Amino acid sequence: MAEQQEERAAYPPIADHGLVGDLRTCALVDVLGTIDWLCLPRFDSPSVFGSLLDPDAGSWRIEPVALTTTTHQFYLPDTNILITRFHNEEGVAEVHDFMPVVRAHDPDHRQRVVRRVAAVRGTTRLRMSLRARPDYGRAGVEVTEAEGGLLLTGPGVRLGLSATTGLEVEDGTVSAEVEVSAGEHVLFALEVLEEGAEVQPGGELDLDELFEATSAFWRGWLAQSTYVGRWREMVNRSALTLKLLTHEPSGAIVAAPTTSLPEEIGGGRNWDYRYVWVRDAAFSLYALLKLGFTEEAARFMAWLSERMGEDTDDELVDELGPLRVAYDIDGNVPPEHELDHLRGYRDSRPVRVGNAATGQLQLDIYGELIDSVYLFNKYGPGISHDAWSDLTRLLSWVMDNWDRDDAGMWEIRGTPRPHIVSRLMCWVAVERMMRTARQRGLPGELARWAEVRDEIYHRIMDEGWDEELGAFVAYEGATTVDAGVLLMPMVKFVAANDPRFLSSLAVVEELLVSDTLVFRYEPERTDDGVDGVEGTFSMCSFWYVEALTRVGRVDDARLALEKMFTYANHLGLYGEQVGLNGEQLGNFPQAFTHLSLISAAANLDEALG
């Protein structure tokens, strides 16, 4: 029991976190008031607070001195301002955490983490302890006094810490102890400083103005949503989360704000998701368009157009195609390496930075990309001549390479296979290009495109279907299934009432579904090239909801959706996976999961009327 308590103190459950951000980076705050993950100044920068992956990698803790009986955490409604409440017999205190965003595309944006400690009832004494450890915990900071507070400098960081109370420094750790009574508050603010910039005194910060402006920004943004269905709270939280994962200056959308949170506790399935996956971002674009957020879609399309227009080494194009699977925010390809000095979350090693999936061939990304472009062209302002020229170049490569073996949607690190979902999404790429050309009257070799589209269709129907199993299989020649088959009616490859799809759905339910939780593939019969096991994949669970909706099983779909909501954390956030014990696993929160929630809820709403 004592060991479990020590582990909980060192590593809070993944689900015990809220997220705050400023559209450049995000901080994770646990239910005990500790910021245990923050990369500055960007999502993909080295961490400054990294105790989520190692207790010695830095944190920013605010906690009551006396024993706390209960804690609660919630968001200020319709915002990304996080409030953590501490209850004890003497009083109730709150910590308000946010990263100020005053207005969209603010040229004067100042990157700050603001923590306001306020008393609601009685009197509470709290302790603040800030230990910055830059470069993923490999370095400390030098703390010096400045006119407005303290200056913290270390490898790659220059930070200013200001407060409305006295601060003490010992061995690079900044601490304070404060007592607040009802109606009183104390402010702490950590700001990223350019070279030569000075620390702003805490007393000069207009906290009320910052708080109200940030609240107004988030509420004003969310008010643009066109969703008015039954599950507004969950859909709105998912939309706000997707927005937090948007890098506003570039328009990029990252897959998650964290790295190496494990798919299996103690295992090695630990990946870095702080990058732009073409697949994830394309699905995110669909979700944002579904809710009416066309500006975010346009910004990402601009970012994507830069990637499509880039010259790529001819040898790499021959091997991997004209696009990489993932990019960093600047459009570079992040190589993968391990941080051996970090213990990893609950001793789950290795901790990885970068992602080797960028060196894989994953053919499905072209279908997801071109489908999102088609939707943007249909519901947004439309695509440019240059973008269309780039897309026709991409499509030409796809038509020449669609039948190659690849790593598939799930990025297996084993032997490449002729994956059926990769074939499916190549069909989508060709079919959506044909639709877009006809809608806009754009030039294209429609006759040749139709020929290749039909060839892919027949290949899937002939080689991807197993008559004995009664299902579309994971890859040609396989006898196992893949949850990606659930996408078939969603992308209009088959009708939802097609006997082959209905049979495949029944097989997926038998082999991959546990209650409403869905595995990506059959874990015991699939060699994905990585040791260990994983949990169920939450995005697939929402795909299952949508598949049930499309085949007309709306009562089953509604029950499955409501059950999936029970796996969200206390704030409505989801990681990548859910273990069979209900524990959130993988990087957190995960864009893929939230965008599939939006799609499932919106389509079920429409079906229910």
PyMOL commands that set and color helices and strands:
alter all, ss='L'
color gray80, all
select helices_A, chain A and resi 2-10+134-137+202-204+207-222+232-244+278-291+294-308+314-320+345-347+356-359+364-379+385-401+420-440+446-463+483-487+499-511+523-525+538-550+554-565+591-608
alter helices_A, ss='H'
color red, helices_A
select strands_A, chain A and resi 17-21+26-30+34-39+47-49+59-64+70-75+82-88+91-98+112-131+142-146+149-154+157-163+168-170+173-181+185-192+246-247+252-253+276-277+326-327+337-338+352-353+465-466+471-472+513-514+517-518+536-537+577-578+584-585
alter strands_A, ss='S'
color yellow, strands_A
deselect
rebuild
show_as cartoon
